[in-house]
């Protein structure tokens, strides 16, 4: 269960980064977001 919580926390952090830095300027963060979304 702890692993699930950690993944959730990471997803939230990535979302925060995504809002701060547009994916166009930081494709790396954008790709990470797609990974979590399942895209």
C-alpha positions in Angstrom: 0.0 0.0 0.0 2.9 2.3 0.7 4.1 2.0 -2.9 0.7 3.2 -4.1 0.8 6.2 -1.8 4.3 7.0 -3.1 3.2 6.8 -6.7 0.2 9.1 -5.9 2.5 11.7 -4.2 4.9 11.6 -7.2 1.9 12.1 -9.6 0.8 15.1 -7.6 4.4 16.6 -7.8 4.5 16.0 -11.6 1.2 17.8 -11.9 2.5 20.7 -10.0 5.6 20.9 -12.2 3.4 20.6 -15.3 1.4 23.6 -14.2 4.5 25.6 -13.4 6.4 24.6 -16.6 4.4 24.1 -19.8 5.1 20.8 -21.6 6.2 22.7 -24.7 9.1 24.2 -22.8 9.8 21.1 -20.8 8.9 18.0 -22.9 10.5 15.8 -20.3 8.0 16.7 -17.6 5.2 16.4 -20.2 6.3 12.9 -21.2 6.3 11.9 -17.5 2.8 13.2 -17.1 1.7 11.1 -20.1 3.3 8.1 -18.5 1.2 8.5 -15.4 -2.0 9.2 -17.4 -1.3 6.0 -19.4 -0.8 7.8 -22.7 
